[in-house]
Amino acid sequence: YGLPFFFKIRAAYEISCLYKLFIGVDATQVEINPLAETEGMQEKNGIEVFISKEKFPAYCIDAKLNFDDNAYFRQKEIFAMEEPSNSE
């Protein structure tokens, strides 16, 4: 409610992708902040239309991910990327 239809579609797509990511990398947390609306759309005569070349008007801008330590044997590449200064 209050958001353009295509923004809702893109947000649903982003959430679906986040779920696949969550399962695929054995995450314990996937936090998105913010999910941003771009200026790729506007309403004309009650109809939402694209006003730019952007395909979708919503994007995940920043994320925080934590991974299950017990999945180390499946996710060695991910754990190899960890920087000690970023660990909690």
Residue frames as qw, qx, qy, qz and C-alpha x, y, z in Angstrom:
[[0.000, 0.890, 0.455, 0.000, 0.00, 0.00, 0.00],
 [0.137, -0.942, 0.070, 0.299, 1.38, 3.41, -0.94],
 [0.348, -0.480, 0.626, 0.507, 4.13, 1.99, -3.17],
 [0.535, 0.465, -0.392, -0.587, 4.07, 1.66, -6.97],
 [0.965, 0.073, 0.110, -0.225, 3.09, -1.77, -8.30],
 [0.779, 0.487, -0.338, 0.205, 6.41, -2.39, -10.04],
 [0.044, -0.629, 0.606, -0.484, 8.29, -1.47, -6.85],
 [0.769, -0.257, 0.423, -0.405, 6.31, -4.16, -5.05],
 [0.950, 0.303, -0.071, -0.032, 7.15, -6.68, -7.78],
 [0.494, 0.616, -0.488, 0.372, 10.85, -5.82, -7.60],
 [0.345, -0.548, 0.565, -0.512, 10.84, -5.93, -3.80],
 [0.925, -0.072, 0.249, -0.277, 9.23, -9.39, -3.93],
 [0.836, 0.465, -0.247, 0.155, 11.91, -10.49, -6.40],
 [0.157, 0.664, -0.558, 0.472, 14.69, -9.14, -4.15],
 [0.619, -0.402, 0.493, -0.461, 13.23, -10.93, -1.12],
 [0.979, 0.155, 0.047, -0.123, 12.99, -14.18, -3.09],
 [0.645, 0.571, -0.396, 0.318, 16.66, -13.84, -4.09],
 [0.169, -0.626, 0.559, -0.516, 17.63, -13.10, -0.49],
 [0.863, -0.216, 0.317, -0.328, 15.89, -16.28, 0.65],
 [0.924, 0.343, -0.131, 0.103, 17.79, -18.30, -1.97],
 [0.308, 0.668, -0.492, 0.466, 21.02, -16.65, -0.79],
 [0.525, -0.530, 0.445, -0.495, 20.16, -17.38, 2.86],
 [0.960, -0.048, 0.230, -0.155, 19.63, -21.08, 2.16],
 [0.823, 0.520, -0.160, 0.164, 22.44, -21.44, -0.39],
 [0.369, 0.600, -0.486, 0.516, 25.24, -20.07, 1.80],
 [0.630, -0.359, -0.629, 0.281, 24.09, -21.45, 5.17],
 [0.027, 0.474, -0.171, 0.864, 23.42, -17.97, 6.53],
 [0.278, -0.445, -0.746, 0.410, 22.13, -17.34, 10.02],
 [0.036, 0.767, 0.294, -0.569, 21.35, -13.70, 9.25],
 [0.350, 0.329, 0.437, 0.761, 20.72, -11.65, 6.11],
 [0.067, -0.755, -0.396, 0.519, 19.93, -8.04, 6.96],
 [0.367, 0.471, 0.392, 0.700, 19.14, -5.48, 4.27],
 [0.152, -0.875, -0.314, 0.334, 19.17, -1.80, 5.08],
 [0.514, 0.364, 0.315, -0.710, 18.08, 0.01, 3.04],
 [0.436, 0.388, 0.745, 0.323, 15.96, -1.36, 0.24],
 [0.016, -0.463, 0.030, 0.886, 15.85, 1.73, -1.95],
 [0.516, 0.698, 0.496, -0.035, 13.38, 3.00, -4.49],
 [0.386, -0.112, 0.342, 0.849, 14.97, 4.63, -7.52],
 [0.296, 0.558, 0.114, -0.767, 13.53, 7.38, -9.66],
 [0.115, -0.093, 0.834, 0.532, 13.01, 5.01, -12.58],
 [0.028, -0.513, -0.825, -0.238, 9.22, 5.30, -12.51],
 [0.155, 0.120, 0.255, -0.947, 6.48, 7.84, -12.21],
 [0.294, 0.498, 0.798, -0.167, 2.71, 7.84, -12.41],
 [0.118, 0.125, -0.334, -0.927, 0.95, 9.36, -15.44],
 [0.601, -0.090, -0.292, -0.739, -2.84, 9.47, -15.57],
 [0.801, -0.295, 0.321, -0.411, -3.04, 6.85, -12.82],
 [0.971, 0.214, -0.077, 0.077, -0.72, 4.44, -14.67],
 [0.547, -0.677, 0.384, 0.308, 2.81, 3.64, -13.50],
 [0.766, 0.629, -0.038, 0.125, 5.32, 4.05, -16.33],
 [0.753, -0.250, 0.095, 0.601, 9.08, 3.78, -16.60],
 [0.190, 0.979, 0.004, -0.076, 10.80, 7.11, -17.19],
 [0.099, -0.764, 0.617, 0.160, 14.36, 5.82, -17.41],
 [0.642, 0.368, -0.650, -0.176, 16.31, 2.88, -18.79],
 [0.217, -0.309, 0.830, -0.411, 16.40, 1.20, -15.38],
 [0.431, -0.121, -0.832, -0.328, 14.73, -2.18, -15.62],
 [0.533, -0.554, -0.636, 0.062, 13.58, -2.28, -12.00],
 [0.066, -0.787, 0.053, -0.611, 13.03, 0.54, -9.50],
 [0.683, -0.674, 0.175, -0.222, 14.14, -1.18, -6.25],
 [0.666, 0.426, -0.541, 0.287, 17.55, -2.32, -5.05],
 [0.778, -0.567, -0.144, 0.227, 19.22, -3.67, -1.92],
 [0.214, 0.906, -0.252, 0.264, 21.85, -1.05, -1.12],
 [0.015, 0.568, -0.732, 0.376, 23.65, -2.51, 1.90],
 [0.886, -0.200, -0.345, -0.235, 23.61, -5.86, 3.65],
 [0.254, -0.564, 0.723, -0.308, 24.92, -7.67, 6.70],
 [0.881, 0.050, -0.411, -0.230, 25.36, -11.44, 6.53],
 [0.396, -0.522, 0.717, -0.238, 26.34, -13.97, 9.17],
 [0.695, 0.240, -0.626, -0.260, 27.08, -17.59, 8.41],
 [0.908, -0.371, 0.053, -0.189, 26.61, -20.83, 10.32],
 [0.127, -0.707, 0.695, -0.008, 30.02, -21.83, 11.71],
 [0.701, -0.077, 0.702, -0.099, 28.93, -25.48, 11.50],
 [0.761, 0.602, 0.235, -0.055, 28.72, -25.13, 7.70],
 [0.160, -0.786, 0.474, 0.364, 32.42, -24.33, 7.34],
 [0.508, -0.127, 0.795, 0.307, 33.06, -27.57, 5.45],
 [0.471, 0.612, 0.614, 0.165, 30.46, -26.55, 2.81],
 [0.169, 0.967, 0.161, 0.105, 31.31, -22.84, 2.66],
 [0.725, -0.311, 0.060, 0.612, 35.11, -22.71, 2.84],
 [0.380, 0.425, 0.258, 0.780, 35.32, -19.98, 0.17],
 [0.251, -0.837, -0.246, -0.419, 33.01, -17.72, 2.16],
 [0.694, -0.695, -0.052, 0.184, 34.89, -18.22, 5.43],
 [0.707, 0.009, 0.133, 0.694, 38.19, -17.57, 3.63],
 [0.183, 0.653, 0.228, 0.698, 36.94, -14.05, 2.76],
 [0.483, -0.815, -0.318, 0.030, 36.35, -13.09, 6.39],
 [0.306, 0.593, -0.307, 0.679, 38.32, -10.12, 7.66],
 [0.481, -0.291, -0.673, 0.482, 39.08, -10.32, 11.40],
 [0.037, -0.059, -0.209, 0.975, 38.31, -6.61, 11.84],
 [0.472, -0.149, -0.328, -0.805, 34.74, -7.19, 10.60],
 [0.507, -0.231, -0.830, 0.029, 33.96, -10.08, 12.95],
 [0.469, -0.656, 0.004, -0.592, 31.65, -9.52, 15.87]]
